[in-house]
Amino acid sequence: MEFTDYFLHMRQRPDRARIKMEWIEATVENPEVTRVQADGRIRKWRKIEEQGKYLRVVLLPDGKTVHNAFFDRAFKG
């Protein structure tokens, strides 16, 4: 996996630092839902059972560079 500078910067926030890389990888490789934004970025969601929440991972249009990852409070599955 590759990462944008934005992702690496945001990863320093306490709420984002607790997101395990294995969760991000699992979401990218085996999402429950995938949607493509108008700008070509790819959003993927997967429920993280340990947290009881859905993780959203946003990829660049290349499909392999992680731009953002966060627990999506609005997503209900």
LINVENMO-V706374 format. One record per backbone hydrogen bond with DSSP energy under -0.5 kcal/mol. NH is the residue of the N-H (numbers start at 1). CO is the residue of the C=O. E is the energy in kcal/mol with one decimal. If there is no record, write none. Layout:
nh->{NH | NH}
co->{CO | CO}
e->{E | E}
This chain:
nh->{2 | 4 | 8 | 9 | 10 | 11 | 12 | 13 | 16 | 17 | 18 | 19 | 20 | 23 | 24 | 25 | 26 | 27 | 28 | 29 | 30 | 32 | 33 | 35 | 37 | 37 | 40 | 42 | 43 | 43 | 44 | 45 | 46 | 48 | 49 | 51 | 52 | 53 | 55 | 56 | 57 | 57 | 58 | 59 | 59 | 60 | 63 | 66 | 66 | 67 | 68 | 70 | 72 | 72 | 73 | 75}
co->{64 | 66 | 4 | 5 | 6 | 7 | 9 | 10 | 13 | 13 | 14 | 16 | 18 | 20 | 20 | 21 | 22 | 23 | 24 | 25 | 26 | 45 | 45 | 43 | 35 | 41 | 37 | 59 | 35 | 41 | 57 | 33 | 55 | 53 | 47 | 48 | 48 | 48 | 46 | 70 | 44 | 55 | 68 | 42 | 57 | 65 | 60 | 2 | 64 | 58 | 58 | 56 | 54 | 70 | 71 | 72}
e->{-1.6 | -2.3 | -2.0 | -2.3 | -2.9 | -2.0 | -1.5 | -1.8 | -0.8 | -2.6 | -0.8 | -1.6 | -0.7 | -0.7 | -1.6 | -2.8 | -2.2 | -2.1 | -2.3 | -2.7 | -2.6 | -3.2 | -1.4 | -2.6 | -0.5 | -3.2 | -1.9 | -2.2 | -3.3 | -0.5 | -2.3 | -2.3 | -1.4 | -3.3 | -0.9 | -1.4 | -1.9 | -1.2 | -2.9 | -3.3 | -2.9 | -0.5 | -2.9 | -3.1 | -0.6 | -2.5 | -2.7 | -3.1 | -0.6 | -3.4 | -1.5 | -2.2 | -2.5 | -0.6 | -0.9 | -0.6}
